[in-house]
Amino acid sequence: MKTELIHERRFETRDEAKGAILRHLMWYNAHRLHSSLDYLSPMHFESLQLTDRKAA
């Protein structure tokens, strides 16, 4: 997050910074692919894990 969002960026207010961080985390968990999760987003990976548990 430091290099993708905050590095060399100034926020006018603390609320502006909180909003930017929240939006980044929502994007990160919903869309960013992770090689350690077989190139799935964290949310997609988690939903597959829950589906597998229900099927077992």
N, C-alpha and C positions, 0 to 999 in steps of 0.2 A: 504494500500500500504506500509505503514511503516514496518509492521511486515512481510508481504509477499515478499517484494522486497528489501528494503533498510537496514533493521536492520542488523548490523554487516557486512556490505558489503562496500568495498572501490572501488571507481571508479577512474580510472587513469586520466580521463579528464571530463570536463563538458559535452562534446558531447557524451561520453560513457554513462553518467548518463541519459541524455535526451533521448537517444536511448532506453535504458532499460526501462525507465518510459513510453515512447510511446508504446513499445511492450506490456508492462503490461496492459496499459489502453485498447489497442486494444483487447487483450485476455479477459480482464475483461468484456468489453461491448459485445463482441461477443459470449463468451462461458460460463462464470461463471453464475451459476444458483442462483437465489435470491428467498428466501422463500416469501418475501413480494410481488413478482411478480408472484405468483403461480408456482414457480420453473421454470421460464423461464429466459433466458438471457435478459439483457436490450434491445438489438437490436431486438430480436424476439418479445418481449413484445411491443415495439414501432411499429414494422411492423404490428402486429395484431391490434393495436389501429388505425393506418392509414387505414387499410383495412376496419375496422368497420365504420370509418367516411365516407369513400367513398360509402359504401353500404347504409348508412342512407339517 
